[in-house]
Amino acid sequence: MSRIDDVYAKLQIKTGAKLVLVVLDGLGDVAMREQGWMTPLEAATTPNLDGLVSQGCAQGRMIPVVPGITPGSGPGHLALFGYDPIEFEVGRGVIEALGLGIELTSGDVAARANFCTLNDQGVVTDRRAGRIATEVCERLCGILSAKIKKIGTTAVQIVPGKEHRFVVVFRGTGLEGPLSDTDPNREGFPIAVAKPVDPKNEGQKKMAKLIADFYKVALPLLKAEKTANGFLMRGVAHQPEIPTFEQRYGLKAAALAVYPMYKGLSQLVGMVKIEGPSTIREQFERYAKEYSNYDYFFIHFKYTDKAGEDGNFEAKKKAIEEFDAALPILLARKPDVLAITGDHSTPCSLKGHSWHPQPVLLHSAASGSDKLCRFTETGANHGSLGIFEAKYLIRLMQAHGKMFDKFGA
């Protein structure tokens, strides 16, 4: 525990306040000429968010990691949960595996994978294989699982996720991560070779050879597939030790997320995964039912990020409007502290995550009003929260819930 965390821990008091963090994945964007100098959040019709702002809110922008660094979803969310993403590096494979309900043990190494499309020369032409249906992913994983039980003496477990995503878990001895990704991160390049992050680490070297051997066996099994005839692997790592959310903040926390990765992120820090809901409306309805059972709720909405990665301005705008239409269900069971933000920005113009600070809205009895009309990037630039690192959001939420005693005389 850092010195500043120790200070927070000593000041922490129980108040019974209910805290809710709503994450519109990849919410932040950049106003571009071809978009009429507007972002999707600015262009969206959001009467319920507007009404919330009119009741009094504080706004600002958050740096997801440190200035100039573009985060993955893992670091972006860990920061929102108050874990310094530089200090707590977690492989994406571990997060995804946990989200799919896989029980990892010491020595296991997990990788997040997704099917892709390869041409005859082995060059990646579509990194997501056209976002194949989940049923297709399940069939393909079944083909791989039936033929690949072990690589040498190492057991291999292949578990399908949503759409084009799946997880591979390697269970053996002397295995370590992290490794570099086999995803070239753009079309037009072949599958990359997984390499040890530390070239001197024997466990990582052994794991890199295992990944190479896995590809040699698996790719021929997919050769007959027209679309999903290859796969890419990211976040090859083993599970780290990390203090739980309740240990750090004294809050019993629950997560309402649809996609496995975000369930895994919440489980990694000890949140209770609430299964069942598949739409934002259903997530808000379940929150209302579970209101009395938890102190803190993390609610995740994926579709803003998906549209941003596709470069689809209109789809991102509509996703925000879909979220806004469901918002009254949440507001009817009013939390004491409500934060609405993104885990990072996913500008449509970049078709990917970026380093741009994401907007954040904080509503509580103590938030006062920034006298803004709407929740937008432009408005957030003028908000009283200013620009701060995302890892401090949970501390601001606690403060607004009156969960800290006074510091010093």
N, C-alpha and C positions, 0 to 999 in steps of 0.2 A: 504494500500500500504506500502510495506517495505521501509526502508531507501534507499536501493540500487535501488529499482524500482523508487523511487522519484528522485534519481540522474539521472537515464536513461531518465526519463520523461522530466527533465529540459534541458537535452542536445539534445533531439530529434529535428530534423529538417526535413522538407519536401524536397525530392530531385526528386521525380517522378520515382525512381528506381523500377524495376519489380523484385520481389522475388518469387522463386519457391522452395517448399519443396516437394520432392518425397520420399515417404516412402514405401520401400519394407518390408512388415510386417515380423517380425521375421528374418530379414536378417542375423544377426550374427550367427556364428556357431563355433564349436570347432574341431580342427584337431585331428583325432583319428587314431590309428594304422590300424583298420579294414577299414578305408577310405583312406588308403595310406598316412596318415599324411597330408591330404588336407581337406579343407572345400568346400562346394558346390560353394561358390563364387570363390575360387581359381581354382576349377576344371572346371568351366563353361567357354565356349568360348564366350568372350565378346568384339568383335572388336570395337564396338561403345563406350563403356565405356573406353576401352584402348585408343581410339583416343581422347576422352575428357581429360583423364589424361595427354596425351602427349602435349595438348595445355596449360597445366599449372593448377594445382589444389593443394589445401592443403588438407591433410588427417589427421585423428586422430581416437580416440575411445571415446565413450560417455558412462558414467555411467547413466543408465536409471532413477534410483531414488537416492539411496545412496549405497555405497559398500556392496555387499552381499545380497541385497534385490531383489527378483524376482518380476517384475511388471506384472500386468494385462495389457490388451490393453489400458484401460482407463488412468491409471497413465502414461503409456509409451507415449501416444500421448499428453496428457496434458503437460508433460514435454517438448516435442518437440515444443509445442505452447508457451512455456515460463512460464507456470503456475507450481509453485512448487507442485509436486504431494503429498507431505506431508501436505502442507497447504490447498490445494484444493482437498479434497477427494470427489469423485463423484461415486455414485452407478452405477453399470453396467446396471441395469434395466432402470434407468433414461435415460442413453445414448441411449440404444437400442430403447426405446419408442419414443424418439425424432427423431431418425433416421427413424422410420416407419411413421413419420408424425403425431404422437399422440400429441394432445395439452394437456399438463399437467397443472393442476391448483393447487392452494395451498391446501394442505391436501391429495393430491394424493400420493400413494406409488406404485412404479413400480418394477417389477422383470423381469430379463431376464431368460428365461426358454429354455430348449431343451429336445426333446423327447429322451428317452433312452430305453434300453431293460432290462427287469427284468426276472429272472427265477422264478420257482414256489415258491421259498422261499422268494421272494422279494429282491433278491440280484442283484445288477447291473452287467450285463455281457457285456454291450456295452454302454458307456456313451453318444454316439452320434447316437445310433440306426442305425448304418451302413450308416450314413449321408444320410438319406432318401431324396427323391426328394422333391422339394418345393411343388409340387402338392399334395403329400401325407400329408405334413405338413398342407397345407391349408384345406384338408379334415378333418384331425383330429381336428384342431382348430375349424372347423365348428361343429363337434360333441360336443365338450366341450361348445362352445358358445351357442348352441341351448338349452342346459340343465342347464347351470350355468349363470344366470343373476345377482344373488345376493347371498351373504353369510350373512344371517341375514339382517341387514339394509345397508350393504356395497355393492355398485354396483361393478360388476366385468366385465372388458373388456379384451377379449383374441384376440390378433392380430398375425397372422402368419408372420414370416420373411422368410429368405432364408434357404433352406434345412431343418435341424432338429430344427431350432431355432424359438422361438416365444416369445411374451411379454404378461405379465399379469399386468393389472393396477387395483388397488383397490381404489375406490373413496368413502370415508366416513368421519366420524369425529373422531378426537382424534387418528389418525394413524400416526406413525412415524417409520423411519428406523434409522440406518441400522440394519439388522439382519444377522446372520451367514448364509452361503449357505446350501442348502440341498444336494448339489453335494458332494459326498465323495472324489472326485478328483482322483479316481482310481477304476477300476473294482474289483469285489470280495467283495464289502461291500454293505449294504443296503442304501436306501435313508436316508440321515441325517435329524435330526430335526432342523428346523430353530429356533434360539435362539436370544434373545436381546443382542446386543453388550454391552449395559448398563443395567444390570439386574434390576436397580431401576427405569428405564424409563417406565412409564405407557403406553405411546404410543407404544413403542416397544413391550411391553408385550402383548398388545392388538393385535398388528400386527402378532406376533408369533402364537397366538391362531387362528387368521384368516387364516394363511397359513396352519396350521394343519387341520382346518375344510375344507379348499379348497381341500386338498389332499384326505380327506375322501369321498368327493363327486366326484372328478374328476377321481381317479384311477379306480373305478369300470366301468366307461364309456369306458376305454381303454383296459379292460381285454381281449376282444376277438381279439385284434391285436397281430399278431405273433412277429413283430419286435419292433414297437414303442408302447409298452404297459405300459410305465411309463414316467415320466419326472423329471427333476432336475431344481432347481431354484437358481439363483445367483444374487448378486448385489441388494438385496431388499433394496430400499432406496427412499427418497423423494428428490425433486429437490433443490439444494442449490443455494444461491446467488453467482454469479461469474461475475466479470467485463468482458466486451466484448473485443475482440481482437482489435477492432478499438479504444476503449477507452485507452487501454494499449499502443498500438504501432502507432496509427494514420494511420493505413493501412486498406484499404477496401479489405477484404479477401473473397475468394471463395474456395469451396471444390469440388473436383471431386473424389467421392468414390462410390463403387458399393454396399458394404455391409452396412446394416442399422446402425450397431453400430458406424461406422466411420463417417457416415453422422450425427449421433446424437452427436458425440464428437465435430464435427465442428460447428453444430448448437448451441451447449451449449455455445460456446464462441463467437457466433454471426456471424459466417461465413455464406455466402450464399451457399446453397446447389444447385449445378448444376446437374439436373437430366437428365437421358437419356443414357449416355455411359455405356456399359457393359463389355468392354475389355480395356486393357491398350492402345491399338492403338486408340480406339475411345476416350478414356480420353485425350490422347495427342492431337488428332485432335480438340476436343472441346476446350482445353486450347488455341490452336492457334487462334480459332475463337473469344474467349472471352478475348484475350490478352489485349486489350485496355480498358476493362471495370473494371479491378481490379488491385490492387497493389501487391497482394500476392495470390499465389495459393498453395493449399495443394492437392496433388495427391496421392492416396492410391492404393497399389497393394497387394492383399491378399495372393496369392498362394505360396509364399515362406514360409509363416507361416504354411499353411495347410500341406505342404509336410514335414516340420520340425516336426510338431506334430504327423504325421504318421510315423516318423522315416525313411522317404523315401529319401535317399540321391540323387538318380538319378532324382526324380521328382523335388526336390528343385533346383538342378543344371539346369534342363530344364526350370523351371519357371524363373530363372535368365536370361537364354538365350532368352526366350520369351520377357522379359522386354527389354533386350538389342536390340533385333531386331526392336522394336518399337521406341527406343530412338531418332533416327534421326528426327522424326516428332516433338518432343519437341525441339531439338537443332536447327531446322530450324527457329523457332521463339524464338530466343535466349534471355533468361532472363538476367538481369544484375547480379543477384546472384542466383546460383543454388546449392541446397544442396540435396544430395542423401544419404539415410541412412535407418536404421530400427528403429522401436519403441522399440525394445528389441532384444535379441538373442533367437532363438528357435533351439537349437542344435538337429540334427537328433539322436544323441546318447542318448539324454535325453527324446526325444519325448514330449517336452513341453518347456514353457518359462524358461529362466534362468537369472541369475544375471550378466552374462558375458558382458562386455562392447561391444556395437555394433560399427561397423566401420562407419565412416562418411567421405564423400567427399564434399568439398566446392570449387566451381568454380566461379570466378569473375575476373574483370580486376585488382583487387587489391590482388588476392590470391597468385600470384607468382607461383612458381613450387617447389614441394618437390622432383623433379627429380626421381619420381617413375615411373615404367612402367605400373602398373596395379592398380586397386582398389580392394584390398583384405585385410583380417584381418592382415596378416603378414606385408604388406606394410603400412597399417594404423598405426601399432605399431611404425613405424619410421617417421610418418608425423609430420609436424610442429604444428599442432593443439594440439598434445599431448593427454592426457586423461582428460576429463572435464565432468561436470554434464550436462545432456541433456537439462536442463532448460535454459542453456546459449546459445543454438544454435541460437535461434531467435535474440539474441543480437549480435552474431557474424555475422549473415546474415545482420542485419541492419548496422553494422560497415562496412562490405564489400560494402554495398550500399551507403556509405558515409552519413549516416543518423544521425550521432552524431557530435555535436560541440565539441571543445576541452574542457577538464575538467581542471579547474584551470588556473592560470597564466602561 
